[in-house]
Amino acid sequence: MESYLKSFLLVLGLGYIYSQESSTYKCDIYRCSQYTLNSLQCIYPHPLFANVTNSSKVYEISLTCPSGTYCPSYYNDNVTCTSVPSPSDRVDGEPCTNNTNCASNICNNGYCEGVANLGVCTITSQCKKGFYCGKLTNDSLVKNCVEQKSLNQACDTEYQCKNNMGCYSGNNTCQYYFSLPDGSVASLADSFLCKNSRVHNNICVSTELQGGEECLANNGTLQTQCVYKYSPGESNATMTSQCQCSRTYPNRQFCEYDTINPNWQKMINAVNEYFNHEAVNKHASRKMDFPYPLKRLVSQVLQYPVYKDSDECSINIEISSGYIKYSIYLLLSIIAFFAFFA
């Protein structure tokens, strides 16, 4: 009865929205499943809205996939549970059953064994913990496993620096994450090096949202951009980002967090804590592989408008899918995307 009532109210709500299309946002809704089509379907259009065009749609999300499978979002119509890929790139110290499980192609007594210091390699995941794969000299014909670099040493990639540091593009040296003060020269790739993880006009900045977090309609005109003050910058300098749909509401859009938001600062503190403790003892190629709770926090903060008031299954399925398929470098690309303001 409760499910029927929810669907009925949703129909009424969307019906009203469709009649007011010129003055409301059009956002697709993703919610925990109220229907079952088959055991392998994890995302599918609500039957009442499957053929709706040019307006909001409702997508149902299955609560679980069978063991050994996952829901391969990103969202679209009729997504089915897919087998989890077989491991083939496990690193030094991770469990294995045969050589093909390991990036180094060495499985010894049930654990992958990395290539030792100065051993020949092609990628960092083949090396032992504390090492990366790189050329000993610029004219070297092969790569070798080399010890990760310390503060202020020259670098080209994140892997080359110790696990609590990144490679700063400003001078190509290893620097601690979140150590660059506002005003420091920085590229979008340096977001995790900036104190507040924000880059604008090629410098680290702090931001402050002007107005409320929700985008609103005014006399039939929809707000499309969010405005932020930023510093350092000229007096009253502002920048903008696009309003974004929530997956919960068919007619509401929101602004991403500014850097003074407590949740933004909570994310920075949590990530910094991870880099300086848990990540220190990880393999170089795994230093950006956040534990699930931290990855969830980072995703929800960076994509706040999208996840606002979302059903748990909507959050869990997307983050779990990304966790299976991608490394945290996907999140770095998200940060770089949202760091770009008009």
C-alpha positions in Angstrom: 0.0 0.0 0.0 2.8 2.4 0.9 4.6 1.7 -2.4 1.4 2.4 -4.3 0.8 5.6 -2.5 4.3 6.8 -3.2 3.9 6.0 -6.9 0.5 7.7 -7.0 1.9 10.9 -5.4 4.9 10.8 -7.8 2.5 10.6 -10.7 0.6 13.6 -9.4 3.8 15.6 -8.8 5.3 14.9 -12.2 2.0 15.7 -13.9 2.0 19.1 -12.3 5.6 19.6 -13.3 4.9 18.6 -16.9 2.2 21.3 -17.0 4.6 23.9 -15.8 7.6 23.0 -18.0 8.6 26.5 -18.9 9.3 27.5 -15.3 10.6 24.4 -13.7 13.8 22.3 -13.9 13.7 18.9 -15.5 15.7 16.3 -13.5 15.6 12.5 -13.7 14.8 10.7 -10.4 16.7 7.6 -9.2 15.2 5.7 -6.3 15.2 2.3 -4.5 13.2 -0.2 -6.4 9.5 -0.5 -5.9 9.1 -3.1 -8.6 10.9 -6.3 -9.8 11.4 -7.0 -13.4 14.0 -9.8 -13.1 16.8 -10.8 -10.8 19.6 -9.4 -12.9 18.2 -6.0 -13.7 19.5 -3.3 -11.4 18.5 0.0 -13.0 15.4 0.4 -15.2 12.8 3.0 -16.1 9.7 3.1 -13.9 7.0 1.4 -16.0 4.7 4.5 -15.9 7.4 6.8 -17.2 9.4 4.6 -19.5 8.2 6.3 -22.7 8.0 9.9 -21.4 10.0 12.3 -23.6 11.4 15.7 -23.1 10.7 15.7 -19.4 11.8 14.1 -16.1 12.0 10.3 -15.9 11.9 8.0 -12.9 14.5 5.2 -12.7 14.2 2.2 -10.3 17.3 0.8 -8.7 17.5 -2.8 -7.5 18.7 -3.2 -3.9 21.3 -5.9 -4.6 23.0 -7.8 -7.4 23.8 -11.5 -7.0 27.1 -12.5 -5.4 30.0 -12.1 -7.8 28.3 -9.4 -9.8 27.8 -5.6 -9.5 25.7 -2.9 -11.1 27.7 -1.2 -13.8 26.5 2.4 -13.5 26.8 5.1 -14.9 23.1 5.5 -15.1 21.1 4.7 -18.2 18.1 2.6 -19.2 17.9 -1.1 -18.4 21.2 -1.8 -16.7 21.9 -5.4 -15.7 24.1 -6.9 -13.1 27.6 -7.8 -14.5 30.2 -10.2 -13.4 33.1 -8.7 -11.3 36.3 -8.7 -13.4 38.9 -11.3 -12.6 41.9 -9.8 -10.8 45.0 -9.5 -12.9 46.9 -6.6 -11.5 47.4 -7.4 -7.8 50.5 -5.9 -6.2 53.2 -6.8 -3.8 51.7 -8.3 -0.6 48.2 -8.9 -2.0 46.7 -12.5 -2.1 46.9 -14.5 -5.2 46.2 -18.1 -6.5 48.5 -18.1 -9.5 51.0 -15.9 -11.3 48.5 -14.3 -13.6 46.7 -12.6 -10.7 49.8 -10.5 -10.1 51.1 -7.5 -12.0 54.6 -8.8 -11.5 53.5 -12.3 -12.6 55.0 -13.7 -9.4 52.7 -15.4 -6.9 54.8 -16.8 -4.0 53.1 -18.8 -1.2 49.7 -17.2 -1.9 50.9 -13.6 -2.1 52.1 -11.4 -5.0 55.8 -10.6 -4.9 56.9 -7.3 -6.4 60.1 -6.7 -8.4 63.0 -5.7 -6.1 65.0 -2.5 -6.0 66.5 -1.7 -9.5 64.8 -4.7 -11.1 63.4 -4.3 -14.6 59.7 -3.2 -14.8 57.2 -1.7 -17.2 54.6 -0.3 -14.7 54.7 0.7 -11.0 52.3 -2.0 -9.9 55.0 -4.6 -10.7 57.4 -3.1 -8.1 57.7 -3.8 -4.3 56.0 -1.4 -1.8 57.9 1.8 -1.5 59.1 1.8 -5.1 57.9 3.1 -8.5 58.8 2.1 -12.0 60.9 4.7 -13.8 64.1 5.4 -15.8 67.3 5.7 -13.9 68.5 8.3 -16.5 66.8 10.2 -19.3 68.5 8.1 -21.9 67.8 4.7 -20.3 66.3 2.1 -22.6 64.5 0.3 -19.8 62.7 1.1 -16.6 63.7 -0.1 -13.1 61.9 -0.2 -9.7 63.2 2.9 -7.8 62.5 4.1 -4.3 59.8 6.7 -4.0 61.0 10.3 -3.6 60.9 12.6 -0.6 59.8 16.2 -0.1 61.2 18.7 -2.6 62.8 16.0 -4.8 62.2 16.2 -8.6 59.2 14.2 -10.0 57.0 13.7 -13.0 54.1 11.6 -11.6 52.2 11.1 -8.3 53.5 7.5 -8.1 57.1 8.8 -7.8 56.4 10.7 -4.6 56.0 9.1 -1.2 52.4 8.2 -0.4 51.5 11.4 1.5 52.8 13.7 -1.3 51.9 14.6 -4.8 53.9 15.9 -7.8 53.5 19.7 -7.9 53.3 21.0 -11.4 54.6 24.4 -10.3 58.2 23.2 -10.0 57.9 19.4 -10.6 58.8 18.5 -7.0 57.1 16.3 -4.4 55.0 18.3 -2.0 52.7 17.3 0.9 49.0 17.0 0.0 46.9 20.1 1.1 50.1 22.1 1.9 49.9 24.8 -0.8 48.4 28.1 0.7 45.9 30.1 -1.2 47.5 32.2 -3.9 50.0 29.4 -4.8 50.4 28.8 -8.6 48.6 25.6 -9.4 47.1 23.6 -12.2 43.8 21.7 -12.0 45.9 18.5 -11.4 47.2 20.1 -8.2 43.8 20.2 -6.5 44.8 17.8 -3.7 47.9 19.8 -3.1 46.0 23.1 -2.4 45.0 23.9 1.1 41.3 24.0 0.2 41.5 21.7 -2.9 40.2 24.5 -5.2 42.0 26.0 -8.2 40.8 29.0 -10.2 42.8 31.1 -12.7 45.8 28.8 -12.1 46.1 29.6 -8.3 44.8 27.9 -5.1 41.7 29.7 -3.8 39.1 29.7 -1.1 35.4 30.1 -2.2 32.2 31.5 -0.6 28.8 30.8 -2.2 26.7 33.9 -2.7 23.1 33.2 -2.0 21.4 29.9 -1.0 22.5 26.4 -2.0 19.3 25.9 -4.1 18.9 27.3 -7.6 15.5 29.0 -7.9 13.1 30.3 -10.5 12.4 34.1 -10.7 9.4 35.3 -12.6 9.5 32.2 -14.8 13.3 32.5 -15.4 15.3 29.5 -14.2 18.6 30.2 -12.4 21.3 28.3 -14.3 24.5 29.3 -12.4 25.8 29.6 -8.9 28.0 32.5 -7.9 31.0 32.4 -5.6 33.4 35.0 -4.2 36.9 33.7 -4.3 40.2 34.8 -2.7 42.8 35.8 -3.2 41.6 37.9 -6.1 40.5 41.3 -7.0 38.0 43.0 -4.7 34.6 41.3 -5.0 36.0 38.9 -7.6 33.4 36.2 -8.5 33.2 33.0 -10.5 30.4 30.7 -11.4 29.5 27.0 -11.7 26.4 25.4 -13.2 23.4 24.5 -11.2 23.0 20.7 -11.0 20.1 18.3 -10.7 19.6 16.2 -7.6 18.6 12.6 -8.3 15.9 12.9 -5.8 13.8 15.8 -7.1 12.2 16.2 -10.6 12.2 20.0 -10.4 15.0 21.2 -8.1 18.7 22.0 -8.8 21.5 22.9 -6.3 24.9 24.5 -6.1 28.1 22.6 -5.2 29.7 23.3 -1.8 32.1 26.3 -1.3 35.3 25.7 0.6 34.1 27.2 3.9 31.3 24.6 4.1 31.9 22.3 7.1 31.3 19.2 5.0 34.0 20.4 2.5 36.5 20.9 5.4 35.5 17.5 6.9 36.4 15.9 3.5 39.8 17.6 3.4 40.6 16.6 7.0 39.6 13.0 6.4 41.6 12.7 3.2 44.6 14.3 4.7 44.4 12.0 7.7 44.3 9.0 5.3 47.3 10.2 3.4 49.4 10.7 6.5 48.5 7.4 8.2 46.8 4.6 6.3 48.3 5.4 2.9 51.9 5.6 4.2 52.2 1.8 4.3 50.4 1.1 1.0 51.9 0.2 -2.4 52.7 3.2 -4.5 50.0 2.3 -7.1 47.4 1.9 -4.3 48.0 5.2 -2.4 45.0 6.8 -4.1 42.7 3.8 -3.5 40.6 5.2 -0.7 38.8 2.8 1.7 35.1 2.6 0.8 33.8 4.9 3.6 36.2 7.7 2.6 35.5 7.3 -1.1 31.8 7.6 -0.2 32.4 10.8 1.8 34.6 12.3 -1.0 32.0 11.4 -3.7 29.1 12.9 -1.7 30.9 16.1 -1.0 32.3 16.6 -4.5 29.0 15.8 -6.1 26.8 17.3 -3.4 24.0 18.5 -5.7 23.7 15.1 -7.3 23.5 13.1 -4.1 21.4 15.6 -2.1 18.7 13.6 -0.2 19.4 10.5 -2.4 18.1 7.1 -1.5 20.9 4.9 0.0 20.7 2.4 -2.8 21.4 5.2 -5.4 24.5 6.3 -3.5 25.7 2.7 -2.7 25.3 1.3 -6.2 27.1 4.1 -8.0 30.1 4.3 -5.6 30.4 0.5 -5.4 30.4 0.3 -9.2 33.1 2.9 -9.4 35.0 1.2 -6.6 35.1 -2.0 -8.6 36.0 -0.5 -11.9 38.2 2.5 -11.2 40.8 3.9 -8.9 40.6 7.1 -6.9 42.1 8.9 -10.0 38.5 9.0 -11.2 37.8 11.2 -8.2 40.8 13.3 -9.1 39.3 13.9 -12.5 36.0 14.8 -10.9 37.9 17.4 -8.7 39.6 18.8 -11.7 36.2 19.1 -13.5 34.5 20.8 -10.6 37.5 23.0 -10.1 36.9 24.7 -13.4 34.6 27.7 -13.1 33.5 30.1 -15.8 
